[in-house]
Amino acid sequence: MTVAAEISQGSPLWTHEVLGLRAVVDPAGAVRLTAADRPWGRLVPLVEIVLTGHGRTWSGERFIDTTVGSRLVLRGHETVEDGEWLRTTIQLADPEIGLAADVVLSSIPGAGFLRSQVRLVNEGEAPLHVESVSTLTLGGIVDRAGGLDELTLHWADNDWLAECRWRRTPFRDQVVPLNRAAHGHEGRGCFERYSQGTWSTGRHLPVAALTDGDGGSWLWQIESSAGWRYETGEREGAAYVALFGPDDAHHQWRRTLVPGEEFTTVPGVLVHAPTGGLDAAFGELTAYRRLIRRDHADHRGLPVIYNDYMNTLMGDPTTEKLLPLIEAAGDAGAEVFVIDAGWYDDDAQGWWDAVGAWEASERRFPGGIQEVLDAIRRQDMIPGLWLEPEVVGVRSPLARTLPPEAFFRRNGVRVTEHGRHHLDLRHPEARAHLDRVVDRIVGEWGVGYLKLDYNINTGPGTENGTESAGEGLLGHHLAHLDWLTSLLDRHPGLILENCSSGGLRMDYAQLAVVQLQSTSDQQDLRRYPPIAASAATAVAPEQAAVWAYPQPHFDLDDIAFTMTTAMLGRVHLSGFLDRLDDVQAALVRSGVDVYRRLRPEIARGLPFWPLGLPSWDAEWLAHGLRTDTATYLAVWRREPVSGEAVGGDGDHSCSLRIPRLPGDRPRPEVLFPADAGTTATWDDDDGHLTVTLPRVNTATLIRLGA
């Protein structure tokens, strides 16, 4: 009797009790992952693979129903303990072509997530040309009535200055009923989102969800900076989800596996919350993100950062301009001071297309940059610098001295985008150049914080020899992660901030290594709240860098507004703090003091949204963090665009339903600003908090606790 036959007569091949998942196998050896006991026809193969010459059994826009996926059969499985993790490998093979596919399902007992990767090995005698391979598939998802009509689809659009904009629509608006019985076939389409080019989140977040109308949620995340795609659709009256890394159709990715060669997909993770809706699911995803990232003291310390760029020096730093800002930032309570772009600029034609050497400007710092770095340290702050390491300007000498193979190339031509070339960090000279730069800045100059920016989208990638452009990008991406890891290995106390014109490469391939993520370049304090309030859907709160830029022309409401926007993430101060009057400066300092008291809670808090994920033009917005001892809420009231106030009770108040534990009798406390007329009243009968903000364009931070 075969392994598959033995298992099919007994218990499931694999189960995840918290998620309610089962891997089931039929007598022929085919394996499926299902959310419950569902008819076999509703399920999809555990791995879906498109090879050149072996496409799909039903043609269309979907990347399921693949010929190879339908031929994969079980040949074994094993579970091993890896610290607190349990890792189950389900071993599949296509005997016709000699392709092995090992699916590694990883989780922690009691946790509500599942992480998956797939390892392909060519055990045959001929090369195999891979065009797409899934990281995770799941079928059999239905609503509370056992159908699809009450499922809701959630996804996030992402753009420069407009990150983390969540959308929701009934599943049936995107995947319409087709009357399968009348046609004898499934549909050919699906709902899909995918990345384009080298900005992994330049269009959408690699995160999405299905909710079932009864508080249940399925939430997923793909961890790739080098191409990703997800799809969801219908299969025999149930929904399925399939997660992918890069593929040929969307990313020009192809991988040839010669006999004996292997390939491993990017990771994907699936979260299921049977109750509690998206708040519960994002809480579980936040806990997962904290588990997979590299440990670093910054995640516990959460130092307050001042950066000279936003609405301030804007890439034009000098000793004369910086010294008063350094003193004012220290007085305000900042603990890191970052000199942003321009510190290297000695070029009369401008620095944008001349970057690459990363040497300090003598013109901007006539006494040397060390004079400024020493001034930062005298204020008990960590000095930081901005770098854009992966690019070399077309006018930089490095564009001529580094070998052609050290740069992105396509069709034998070096890629140029917005006046820059792109380094390929697989090349030893490219990496050695950046190692010398960082070791000089960190090791010799004593810089303890690097903001690593990335401001160009160079398209599908690079071609080195016969590789596809997408495969070249994936290779660079893995080399880039390895380089970042090596920096932290050599300089363990170094803090790295990931930036890409704000949040355009905001993925957990990067964020499992670096400590912080810039959430936006948004310069309008009124437009920032929906980004800041939704940032915890993309990044753990203690990694989410949010600008607060008080200015001398702001009134006190404006200063409190911009400060509140950052206070449930990572405060990134900017603005001309040296020009504030005493009252304005005192308000900024009081906000920093409040933040420093609550930041240990941020590092362990789980996010929720009492008004739902915010829309871009919402008048009232609310974002909260829950710990086992308290709940913190940031609430904003903006000038209404149209319609009436969300919360009712006139235009001044908003009613927020706050989930609480049995027996809780929370007491609301307005933490910031202290004297702005804000009130917060708790109704113990129905579990609502009424927040009153007497003026438009104001905000407040509230604590609910015993």
ABEGO torsion letter per residue (X at the ends): XBAAAAAAABBBABBBAAAGBBBBBBAAGBBBBBABBBBAAABBBABBBBBBGBBBABBEABABGBAAAAABBBAEBBBBBBEABBBBBBBBBBAAAGBBBBBBBBBBBGBABBBBBBBBBBABABBBBBABBBABBBBGBBBAAGBAAABBBBBBBBBBGBBGBBBBBBAAAABBBAGAAAAGBBBABBBBBBBBEABAAAABBABBBBBAGAGBBBBBBBBBAAEBBBBBBBBGGBBBBBBBBBBAAAAGBBBBBBBGBBBBBBBBBBBBBABGEAAAAAAAAAAAAAAABBBBAAAAAGBBBBBAABGBAGGBBBAAAAAAAAAAAAAAGBABBBBBBGAABABAAEAAAABGAGBBBAAABAAEAAAAAAAAAAAGBBBBBBBBAABBBAABAAAAABBAAABBBBGGBBBBBGGBBBBBAABAAAAAAAAAAAAAAAAAAGBABBBBBBABBAEAEBBBEABBAAAAAAAAAAAAAAAAAAAAAABAABBBBBBBGEAABBBAAAAAABABBBABABABAAAAAAAAAAAAAABBAAABBBBBBBBAABBAAAAAAAAAAAAABBBBBBEBAAABBAAAAAAAAAAAAAAAAAAAAAAABBBBBAAEBBBAABABBBBBBBBAABBBBBBBBBBBABEBBAAEGEAABBBBBBBBBBGBBBBBBBAOBABAGBBBBBBAAAGBBBBBBABBGBBBBBBBBX
